[in-house]
Amino acid sequence: MVKEFEDLKKELEKLPKAQQKEWVDNWLDEIKWSSKFESSQNELEMLAREASEEYRDGKTKDL
C-alpha cells in the first residue's frame, strides 16, 4: 500500500468509530461512483451530443 494511504489510515484511527465508518462509507461510495462514471463515458457522450443537437434545433426551453 502507498505510504499516503497508511498515513491516512493512522489519522482515521484517531477518530471515533462512528466517524471512521462514515468517512470510509463516503469514500467507498465515491469509488463506486467513479467506476460507474468511467464505464459510462460513451453513453454520456451520446447524450451530450443529443442535447446539443436539440438545443441547436430549438427543441429546448429555458428553465
C-alpha positions in Angstrom: 0.0 0.0 0.0 1.2 3.5 -0.7 2.6 5.5 2.2 -0.1 8.2 1.9 -2.8 5.6 2.5 -1.0 4.3 5.5 -0.8 7.9 6.8 -4.5 8.3 6.2 -5.3 5.1 8.0 -3.4 6.3 11.1 -5.3 9.6 11.0 -8.6 7.8 10.7 -7.9 5.6 13.6 -7.8 8.8 15.8 -11.5 9.5 15.0 -14.4 7.9 16.9 -15.6 4.7 15.3 -18.9 6.2 14.0 -16.9 8.9 12.3 -14.5 6.4 10.8 -17.3 4.4 9.4 -19.0 7.5 7.9 -15.7 8.6 6.3 -15.0 5.2 4.9 -18.6 4.7 3.6 -18.3 8.1 1.8 -15.1 7.1 0.1 -16.4 3.7 -0.9 -19.4 5.5 -2.5 -17.0 7.8 -4.3 -15.0 4.9 -5.7 -18.2 3.2 -6.9 -19.5 6.4 -8.5 -16.1 7.0 -10.2 -16.1 3.5 -11.6 -19.7 3.8 -12.9 -18.9 7.2 -14.4 -15.8 6.0 -16.2 -17.7 3.0 -17.6 -20.5 5.2 -19.0 -18.4 7.7 -21.0 -19.7 6.5 -24.4 -23.3 6.9 -23.2 -22.7 10.3 -21.7 -21.0 11.5 -24.9 -24.0 10.3 -26.9 -26.4 12.1 -24.5 -24.3 15.3 -24.7 -24.4 15.2 -28.5 -28.1 14.6 -28.5 -28.7 17.5 -26.1 -26.5 19.8 -28.2 -28.4 18.9 -31.3 -31.8 19.5 -29.6 -30.5 22.9 -28.4 -29.2 23.8 -31.8 -32.5 22.8 -33.4 -34.5 25.0 -31.0 -36.1 22.0 -29.3 -35.2 23.1 -25.7 -36.8 25.5 -23.3 -35.2 27.8 -20.7 -35.7 26.7 -17.1 
